[in-house]
Amino acid sequence: MLATPAYDIALILDKGRRDTQEDAVASRMFDAANASYVVVADGMGGHAAGEVASDLVIRAWRDALDTELEGSAASESALIDALPLAAMQANASIASYSEEQGAEFNMGSTMLGVLLLGQRLFWISIGDSPLYLFRDGELSQINEDHSMAPVIDAQMAEGTLTEAEALTHPDRNQLTSVIMGAAIPKVDCPETPYELTPSDVLVLGSDGLQYLSNAEIQSILQSNASALAQDIAGALQSALNAKGDPDQDNTSIGVVKLTKN
């Protein structure tokens, strides 16, 4: 009899150097369905508004996914359909809340949600919250970055911007897609899953995690690849703290590993 995958998951939520916490993160495992999920939301809109937006995203995700995963015979197609459904429900909730506050009220949130069915990884991503896969000693971001950063980096590759200009560009963090109660321009939700192996490490984050470079994150994972998820998450947070950046943003970190029963 083949062993079924289990999941080693750790979450960290840190306010950084900001006055308020506008990130939200959640995870749940479903043993009967041999499934799990992690969701990260990075709210925006200032005090209260950003907190509300990220909370509405988490609530919508739970409402869409928990109902399916708690069933005794969850349909895989229904589970996969629940990912865009969660985004639509979150968008509707934010639209409704914003309308209640008045015409000048604006808020929004990113959504990065991963669904694990056995060893298969599905995700939905709206915004710039990164999803990293660490495999065979190498780190790669596997979801789309819905910000101006890829456009600016392409200009740097073409030679129209220097590296210093690209890294400090004032529009670098401008989002090109976000959940804010209006049409969502871009949604990254692949139909074909990634097949994970027990040696893989998944890292989800809000953009506060990107105060560490990809090279720094890769080095930390190389040094901690065999560690528990909570130790990997802690090592990433410790590295952020060691930087002491006075502008450090709120940070959400989710680390996922497969184990074998």
C-alpha positions in Angstrom: 0.0 0.0 0.0 1.4 3.4 -1.0 1.9 6.0 1.7 -0.3 9.1 1.2 1.3 12.5 1.3 0.9 14.6 4.4 1.8 18.2 4.7 4.3 20.1 6.9 3.0 23.7 6.9 4.1 26.8 8.8 2.8 30.4 8.7 4.3 33.6 10.0 2.6 37.0 10.0 4.7 40.0 10.9 3.9 43.8 11.0 7.4 44.8 10.0 8.0 48.5 10.5 4.4 49.6 9.6 1.9 50.9 12.1 -0.8 48.5 11.1 -1.1 44.9 9.8 -2.8 44.8 6.5 -1.7 41.2 5.6 -3.7 38.1 6.4 -2.9 34.4 6.0 -4.6 31.1 6.6 -4.1 27.4 6.2 -6.0 24.2 6.7 -5.5 20.5 6.2 -8.2 18.0 5.3 -7.0 14.5 6.1 -10.0 12.7 4.6 -9.6 14.5 1.3 -5.8 14.2 1.4 -5.7 17.9 0.7 -4.5 21.2 2.1 -4.5 24.9 1.3 -2.6 28.1 2.2 -3.9 31.5 1.3 -2.1 34.9 1.6 -3.8 38.3 1.2 -1.9 41.6 1.2 -4.5 44.4 1.8 -4.1 48.0 0.7 -6.1 51.2 1.4 -4.6 52.4 4.6 -5.5 51.8 8.3 -8.7 49.7 8.6 -9.4 49.5 4.9 -6.4 47.3 4.1 -7.1 45.1 7.1 -10.8 44.7 6.0 -9.8 43.9 2.4 -7.4 41.2 3.3 -9.8 39.7 5.8 -12.6 39.6 3.1 -10.3 37.7 0.8 -9.5 35.1 3.5 -13.2 34.7 4.3 -14.1 34.3 0.7 -11.4 31.7 0.2 -12.5 29.7 3.3 -16.2 29.9 2.2 -15.4 28.5 -1.2 -12.9 25.9 -0.3 -14.0 24.6 3.1 -17.5 23.7 1.8 -16.0 21.4 -0.9 -13.2 19.9 1.2 -15.3 19.1 4.2 -17.6 16.9 2.0 -17.2 13.1 2.1 -16.7 12.9 -1.6 -15.2 16.2 -2.8 -15.2 16.5 -6.6 -11.8 17.4 -8.0 -13.4 19.6 -10.7 -15.5 21.4 -8.1 -12.4 22.0 -6.0 -10.5 23.5 -8.9 -13.5 25.6 -9.8 -13.5 26.9 -6.2 -10.3 28.8 -6.8 -11.7 31.4 -9.2 -15.0 31.3 -7.3 -13.2 32.5 -4.2 -11.7 35.4 -6.2 -15.1 36.4 -7.5 -16.7 36.2 -4.1 -13.8 38.3 -2.6 -14.2 40.8 -5.3 -18.0 41.1 -4.7 -17.5 41.4 -1.0 -15.0 44.2 -1.4 -17.3 46.0 -3.9 -20.2 45.8 -1.5 -18.1 47.0 1.5 -16.6 49.9 -0.5 -20.1 50.9 -1.8 -21.3 51.1 1.8 -18.5 53.4 2.8 -19.2 56.0 0.0 -18.0 57.0 -3.4 -14.5 58.1 -2.4 -13.6 54.9 -0.5 -11.0 52.6 -2.1 -9.4 49.4 -0.9 -8.1 46.2 -2.3 -6.1 43.1 -1.8 -3.9 40.6 -3.5 -4.8 37.0 -3.4 -2.4 34.1 -3.5 -4.0 30.7 -2.8 -2.6 27.3 -3.2 -4.5 24.0 -3.2 -2.7 20.7 -2.6 -4.4 17.5 -3.7 -2.1 14.7 -2.8 1.2 15.8 -4.5 -0.5 18.0 -7.1 -0.3 21.8 -6.7 -3.0 24.2 -8.0 -3.0 27.9 -7.4 -4.7 31.2 -8.1 -2.8 34.4 -8.0 -3.9 38.0 -8.4 -1.4 40.8 -7.6 2.3 40.6 -6.7 2.4 38.1 -3.8 5.1 35.6 -4.8 4.9 31.8 -4.9 8.3 30.2 -4.9 9.3 26.7 -5.7 12.6 25.5 -4.3 13.7 22.4 -6.2 17.1 20.7 -6.7 18.8 23.6 -4.9 17.3 26.3 -7.2 14.6 28.9 -6.4 12.1 30.0 -9.0 9.0 32.1 -8.8 6.3 30.0 -10.5 3.3 32.4 -10.4 2.9 35.6 -12.4 3.9 39.0 -10.9 1.1 41.4 -11.6 3.1 44.5 -11.0 5.2 46.8 -13.1 8.4 45.0 -11.9 8.5 42.5 -14.8 8.1 45.3 -17.4 10.8 47.4 -15.7 13.1 44.4 -15.5 12.5 43.8 -19.3 13.6 47.4 -19.9 16.7 46.7 -17.9 17.4 43.6 -20.0 17.0 45.6 -23.1 19.5 48.2 -21.8 17.1 51.1 -21.7 17.4 51.2 -17.8 20.4 50.5 -15.6 20.1 48.0 -12.8 20.1 50.7 -10.2 17.4 52.6 -12.1 15.3 49.5 -12.4 15.5 48.5 -8.8 14.6 52.0 -7.6 12.0 52.8 -10.2 9.1 54.7 -8.6 6.5 52.5 -10.5 8.2 49.2 -9.7 5.5 48.2 -7.1 2.5 49.5 -9.0 0.0 46.7 -9.4 -1.4 45.7 -12.8 -4.1 43.5 -11.2 -5.7 43.4 -7.8 -9.0 42.5 -6.1 -10.7 45.8 -5.4 -14.4 45.4 -6.4 -14.0 46.1 -10.1 -12.9 44.1 -13.1 -9.8 42.0 -12.4 -7.4 42.5 -15.3 -5.2 39.5 -14.8 -5.7 36.1 -13.0 -3.0 33.5 -12.9 -4.8 30.1 -12.3 -3.2 27.3 -14.4 -5.4 24.3 -15.2 -2.4 21.9 -15.3 -1.1 21.2 -11.8 2.6 21.1 -10.6 3.6 17.6 -9.4 5.5 18.1 -6.2 8.1 15.8 -4.7 9.1 15.3 -1.1 12.3 17.3 -1.6 10.4 20.4 -2.8 9.8 23.4 -0.7 7.0 25.9 -1.5 7.2 29.4 -0.1 4.3 31.8 -0.3 4.7 35.5 0.7 3.3 38.9 0.6 5.7 41.4 -1.1 7.2 42.2 2.3 9.1 38.9 1.9 10.8 40.4 -1.2 12.9 42.8 1.0 15.0 39.7 0.7 16.4 39.1 -2.8 15.8 35.8 -4.6 19.4 35.0 -4.1 19.1 35.5 -0.4 15.9 33.4 -0.1 17.6 30.6 -2.2 20.6 30.6 0.1 18.4 30.3 3.2 16.6 27.4 1.6 19.8 25.7 0.6 20.9 25.8 4.2 17.6 24.6 5.6 16.2 22.3 2.9 15.9 19.3 5.2 14.5 21.4 8.1 10.9 21.5 9.3 8.6 24.1 7.6 8.5 26.2 10.9 12.3 26.4 11.0 12.5 27.5 7.3 9.9 30.1 7.9 11.7 31.3 11.0 15.0 31.5 9.1 13.4 33.7 6.5 11.9 36.0 9.1 15.2 36.2 11.0 17.0 37.2 7.8 14.4 40.0 7.3 14.8 41.2 10.9 18.6 41.2 10.5 18.3 43.6 7.6 16.7 46.2 9.9 15.1 48.0 7.0 13.2 51.1 8.3 10.7 50.7 5.5 10.1 47.0 6.1 6.5 46.2 4.9 4.1 43.8 6.6 5.2 40.3 5.8 3.3 37.0 5.4 5.3 33.8 5.0 3.9 30.4 4.3 6.2 27.4 3.9 4.9 24.0 2.6 6.7 20.7 2.4 5.4 17.2 1.7 6.0 14.4 4.1 5.3 10.7 4.0 3.1 8.9 6.6 
